[in-house]
Amino acid sequence: MSANESINTSPTGGQKAGNDERYDLIPAEPLRLLARHYGVGAKKYDDHNWRRGYDWKLSFAALNRHLWQFWSGEDIDTETGSPHIIAVAWHAFALAEFMDTHPAYDSRLTDVDSRAQRT
């Protein structure tokens, strides 16, 4: 048994190992809206177009635009019909994937951090 597994015992005595990956805890409706947002993007561009990767700052900027639109009280993006907060999630997922698949497109301002440490 690995460190992130636990044994669950039912009242019948049956046992099943579980781990920290708890897909059953993800709320269904936001996940459905996220899947719909992927579908809207596939119609606009192509299936899996985003997997080709692009400069990370593009998703960072879009994520922030959608987040501020949400925070300003605007719930729905009129272009896509998706909630702005779902677009935020989409861009966060893209960036999480890009960390593994497209590190060459990482455009975070890490040089600013190193300059600040020198002063």
C-alpha positions as CSV (number, residue, x, y, z in Angstrom):
1,M,0.0,0.0,0.0
2,S,1.4,3.4,-0.9
3,A,1.6,6.4,1.4
4,N,-1.5,8.1,-0.1
5,E,-3.7,5.0,0.1
6,S,-6.1,4.0,2.8
7,I,-8.1,0.9,3.4
8,N,-11.9,1.4,3.6
9,T,-13.9,-1.4,5.3
10,S,-17.7,-1.7,4.6
11,P,-20.2,-2.9,7.1
12,T,-20.1,-6.3,5.4
13,G,-16.4,-6.5,6.0
14,G,-15.4,-5.9,2.4
15,Q,-12.3,-3.8,2.0
16,K,-11.2,-1.5,-0.8
17,A,-8.1,0.6,-0.9
18,G,-8.6,4.3,-1.8
19,N,-6.2,7.0,-2.5
20,D,-5.9,10.8,-2.5
21,E,-7.3,11.1,-6.1
22,R,-10.9,11.7,-5.2
23,Y,-12.8,12.4,-8.4
24,D,-16.0,11.8,-6.5
25,L,-15.4,15.1,-4.6
26,I,-15.3,17.2,-7.8
27,P,-18.7,19.0,-8.2
28,A,-20.5,17.8,-11.3
29,E,-22.0,21.0,-12.6
30,P,-18.9,23.2,-12.7
31,L,-17.1,20.2,-14.3
32,R,-19.9,20.0,-17.0
33,L,-19.5,23.8,-17.6
34,L,-15.8,23.4,-18.0
35,A,-16.3,20.5,-20.5
36,R,-18.7,22.7,-22.4
37,H,-16.1,25.5,-22.4
38,Y,-13.6,23.1,-23.9
39,G,-16.2,22.3,-26.6
40,V,-16.8,26.0,-27.4
41,G,-13.0,26.4,-27.9
42,A,-12.8,23.3,-30.1
43,K,-15.5,24.8,-32.4
44,K,-13.6,28.1,-32.6
45,Y,-10.2,26.7,-33.1
46,D,-9.8,22.9,-33.4
47,D,-10.0,19.9,-31.2
48,H,-6.9,19.9,-29.0
49,N,-5.6,23.1,-30.6
50,W,-4.6,24.4,-27.1
51,R,-2.4,21.3,-26.6
52,R,0.0,22.7,-29.1
53,G,1.0,25.2,-26.5
54,Y,1.6,28.9,-26.6
55,D,3.2,31.7,-24.6
56,W,2.0,31.3,-21.0
57,K,1.4,35.0,-20.5
58,L,-1.5,34.7,-23.0
59,S,-3.5,32.4,-20.7
60,F,-2.3,34.4,-17.6
61,A,-3.7,37.6,-19.1
62,A,-7.0,36.0,-20.2
63,L,-7.4,34.3,-16.8
64,N,-7.0,37.7,-15.1
65,R,-9.4,39.4,-17.5
66,H,-12.1,36.8,-16.8
67,L,-11.4,36.9,-13.1
68,W,-11.8,40.7,-13.0
69,Q,-14.9,40.5,-15.1
70,F,-16.3,38.0,-12.6
71,W,-15.2,40.1,-9.7
72,S,-16.8,43.2,-11.2
73,G,-20.2,41.4,-11.1
74,E,-20.3,40.1,-14.7
75,D,-21.1,36.4,-14.6
76,I,-21.4,35.3,-18.2
77,D,-18.9,35.9,-21.1
78,T,-21.1,37.1,-23.9
79,E,-18.7,35.7,-26.5
80,T,-18.7,32.1,-25.3
81,G,-21.8,31.9,-23.1
82,S,-19.6,30.4,-20.4
83,P,-19.4,31.8,-16.9
84,H,-16.3,34.0,-16.6
85,I,-15.2,31.9,-13.6
86,I,-15.2,28.8,-15.8
87,A,-12.9,30.5,-18.3
88,V,-10.6,31.2,-15.3
89,A,-10.6,27.5,-14.5
90,W,-9.9,26.6,-18.2
91,H,-6.9,28.9,-18.3
92,A,-5.7,27.5,-15.0
93,F,-6.0,24.0,-16.3
94,A,-4.1,25.0,-19.5
95,L,-1.3,26.5,-17.5
96,A,-1.1,23.4,-15.2
97,E,-0.8,21.2,-18.3
98,F,1.8,23.6,-19.9
99,M,4.0,23.2,-16.9
100,D,4.6,19.6,-17.9
101,T,4.1,19.8,-21.7
102,H,5.4,23.2,-22.8
103,P,8.0,24.6,-20.3
104,A,9.7,26.3,-23.3
105,Y,6.8,28.7,-23.5
106,D,7.1,29.7,-19.8
107,S,7.0,33.5,-19.9
108,R,6.8,34.2,-16.2
109,L,8.9,37.1,-15.0
110,T,11.5,35.0,-13.1
111,D,14.2,37.4,-14.0
112,V,12.4,40.1,-12.0
113,D,12.7,37.8,-8.9
114,S,16.4,37.3,-9.4
115,R,17.0,41.0,-9.8
116,A,15.0,41.8,-6.6
117,Q,17.2,39.3,-4.7
118,R,20.4,41.0,-5.7
119,T,19.3,44.4,-4.3
